Amino acid sequence: VPSYLIVIPADGMSVLTAWSAEKFTSNIVSKTLDKLDIRNKISTRKIIIPGLLAHMKDELHEAVPDFEFVVGTNEASEIRDYIKKLSD
C-alpha cells in the first residue's frame, strides 16, 4: 500500500516520552502536516497514529478536522499486517 510516513521531530524520544515532554502534540502534528504540504500530496484523508497515543485521537481531529485519525499498532513491527487488514 503506497504510504507516507510522517515523522514528528521528537529528538529521538519514544512516542510516549515525546508526548509527555510535549514534543508530540496536536498543534505540532498540525504544523508538520502544513510544513510537509500533505494535503496536496495525498488524496485520502486518513492518518494512522501510534496505538500508544490513542488517547490523542479526538484532540488531533479537533486540531486537524479535515483528516480522519485512526489508531494503529503499538509496535512498529506490526504495521505491515495492520495495513494489510485496513486495505482488505
N, C-alpha and C positions, 0 to 999 in steps of 0.2 A: 504494500500500500504506500504510494508516494506520500511523504510527510515532511513537515518542517519540524525541527527540534528547536524550540525557543528556550534559550538558557538565560536565566536571570542572574546577573552578576552578584555573587554572594561570597566572594573572597575564599572560595574553596570549602565553604562550610556545607555540612549536610543540610538536607531540606528542613528538618525540624529546628536545627540550630540557626539556620538563616532566618526562619520565621520568628523564632524567639528573639533574635538580635535585630529584628525589624529590617532585614535585608531582603525579605520576600514578603511584600505587602501588595494589596490590590492596586495601590497607587503606582508602585514600581512596575507591576505587571502591565498596567495600562500604558505607562510611559514607554516601556520596552516594545510593546506592540506598535505604538506610534513610531518610535525610532526605527524599527525594522520594516515599517510600511507593510505590515502583514495583511491588512485589509485589501490592499491592491495586489497581493501575491497569491491569495487563495480564494477559491470560490465558496468553499464550505465555511461555516461559521461555528465550528466545533473545536474546542481546545480541551485536551486531556491534561488534567492536573495530577500531580503525585498523590497517591492514595493517602499518604500521611498528612496531607493538607486538605482532606475532605471537609473539615470544618470551615474552610475559606470559600467554599463554592458559592454561597449566596452573596457574600461580600464582593467576590470577584464579578459576579453577574451584575451587581449594583454599579460597580466601577466601570464595567465594560459591557453594557446591556446588549450590544449588537452581536455578542458571541454567546454560545452555549458552553458552559463548563461542565465537563464530565469527569468524574472521579476515576482515576486509573489505578494502577497497581502500587503496592508498597515497595516492591523490589524491581529494580531496572531489568533484571534477568527475566521477568515475567511479561515484559511489554510485548514481545513478539506474539505470544499466544493471545494476549488480551486484544491486540489489534486485529488478529485473525477473526476472533469471535465478534468484534464490532462490525467487521465488513461482511460477515455472513448474512 
